[in-house]
Amino acid sequence: MELTLIQKIAIYALPVIFAITLHEAAHGYAALKFGDRTALMQGRISINPLRHIDLVGTLLVPAITILLGGILFGWAKPVPVNFGNLKRPKQDMFWVAAAGPAANLVMALFWAGMIKLSLSMPGNSYAHPLALMGMAGISINAVLAVLNLIPIPPLDGGRIAVSLLPHRQAWQLSKVEPYGMFILLGLLATGLLGVIIGPLSQGVEQVMLHLLNIL
């Protein structure tokens, strides 16, 4: 059955908002653990979406991509991290960057649990909507986890690569950061972004479903 516009919004709203905002909160929490209090002082270590929502990146752009049937794309207000405050800036950058995609994987598993819950209550009027929301949640978080692990600064994958590479190569890669978003938009516009992350995100979805014996 084809979903109406209102039904799509109802099903995707919570998964999209929390996928993007908890991703950012996780960066702030990891930064705090490794010595940087910048996000804490600005009130950004919070699960309150209002502290992270960017009207264009968190609401408008994801809504357009979902309605058009394209690859999910969106962002929240970046959590401020002063890498110079970290105890070991280069090494700790790895954990701060990895915290965002890790949060998405945890959320994908949570939404798989919601599907499992829906299957345990056949005939319940909430079962089908919950299953649809669970599938949306897995898909959204899988895409965001894989997307953010692309090794292009300022994406998390780029920061992870900078933290792992020798200093000279890390410095060279870090110089890409001012152009990273333009590269990403170019990949999106040409359709290459979907080619790159589509199979990987689908693989993550399958793993989450298998972990809870849903398939």
N, C-alpha and C positions, 0 to 999 in steps of 0.2 A: 504494500500500500504506500502510495506517494504521500510524503508528509507535507502539510501546509507550512507556510512561512512561520506562523505562530508556533506550530508544533516544533519546527526546527530550532527556533529561538529558545523555547522552553527546554528542549533536550540538551542543547549545546551550551547554554549560558553558564551554568555552574562549572562544568568541566573546563571550559575555556578560561574563565576568570581565575579559578583556583590553580590551573596548570601554569599560567603565566605568573601570577602573583606569588605563589608558594615557591616557585623557581627562584624568584628574586630574593625572597625572605631567607631562603637557604644559603644564598651567597653571604648575606649579612651575618647570619648566625655562624657560619664557618669562619668568616673574617674575625668575628669577636673571639672565637675560640683560639685563634692564632695570633691575637694581640691587637687587632684594629677595632677601635670602638666607634668609628665614624658613623656606621649605619645605626648603631644603638643610639647615639646622641641625636640622630635625626629622626628617630622613631620608625625606622624602616625594618627592624626585626619584629615583624608582626604578621599574623595571618589575616589581618583585616585588609580585604582587597582595596578599600578606599585609599590606603596608604601607598599603593603600588600602581593603581590603574592609570593608564595613559588613554585618554578618550579616543585617540586615533588608533594607537597600536594595540590596545587591549580589547577595544569594542568594535570600532568601525572596520578596520582591516580584516580581523578574523571573520567578522560577519559577512563581509563581501566575498572572501575566499571560500567560505563554507557554502554560501548561497550559489556561487558560480560553479561549485564542484571542483575547485582547484585544490592545490596543496595548501594546508593550513599555514598561515603566516601571520605573525603578530609579535608584539613586545609589550613590556611594562616599563615603567620608569626605572632606569638602571639603579640598582642599589649602590650607593657610593662606597668605594673601598680604597683606602690609602695603603697601597702595597708596601710603602716605605715603613709603615707601622707594624708590619708583620714581623714575627720573631726571626724568621729566615725568609726574607721576601721572595726570592726566586723559587725555593722549594715549596713554601707554603702557598704560593700562587696556584699550584696544582690542586690543592685540596679546596681552596676557595672557589676556583673555577669549576671543579668537578661536582661541587655540592648542588648546583642547579640541575644538571641532567640527572643526578642521582635522585633528587626530589621528584622529578618527573617519572622516573622508573618506579619509585615507591607508590606514587599516585596511580600509575597504570595498574599496578598490582591491586591497589584498593578498589579501582573500578571493576577489575576482573572479579573481585569479591562481591561486588554489587550484582554482577550477572549471576554469579553462583547463588546469591540470595534470592534473586528473582525466580530461578529455576526451582527453588525449594518451596515456592508458594503458588502452585498452579491454580488457575481460576481466580486468583486475586486480581482486582482491577488495577493495582499498582505494578503488577509483575512485568507486563510488557513495556510500559514507559521506563521502568527502572532498568530493564535489560537494554533498551535503546540508549539510555543515558550512560550505562556502563560501557557499551561498545564505543560510544562517542568519546568517553573519558580515556579508554585505552588508546584509541587512535590518536587523539590530540596529544596525549603525553608521550606516546611513542614517537610521533613526528617531532615534537619539540626537543626531546632528548637527543635524537639523531641529528636534527638540524643544528643544535647548539654544539655538537661535537665535531662539526666540520672545522678543520684546522686553519681557519682564517680569522685573525684578530679583527674586531674585538669579540668574536664569538668565544664561548668557553673553550672550544676545541683549540682555538688559536692561542689562548692563554695557557692551556695545558701544554701545547707544543713548545711555547716559549719557556715554560718552566723546566722542560725535559731536555731541550737542545743545549749544546755547548754555548758559551756566552756569545761568541761571534755570530753563529747562526741564529741564536735567539734574538740578538739585536737586529739582525737583518729582517727577520720575520716580523718583529714588532713594528718596523717602519711601514708595514702594510696597513696598520690599524686605521689611519685616516681614510683609507679607500675601501676598507672591508665591506661596509654597508653597500657601497656602489657595486662591488663585485657580486654581492649576494643578490641585489636587485636585478643585476644583469642575468644571473643564473635563473632567477625566477621568471623574468620576462621571456627568456629563450626556451623555457621548459626544461632546461638541464637540471634545475634544482630537484624537480620531481623525479627525474631519471636517477639522480644520485641518491636521494634519501628514501624514495619510494620502497624499493625492495628491502632496505635495512629496517625501516619502520614497520613494514609488514612482518618481518621476521621477529621483531620485538613483540608485536601483538600476538603472534602465534605462541611465543614462549610464555607470555603472561597467561594465556588461556590454558596452555598445557600444564603450567604450574599448579593450577587449581582444578585440573582434570575436567575442564569444561568442554574440550573438543573430544 
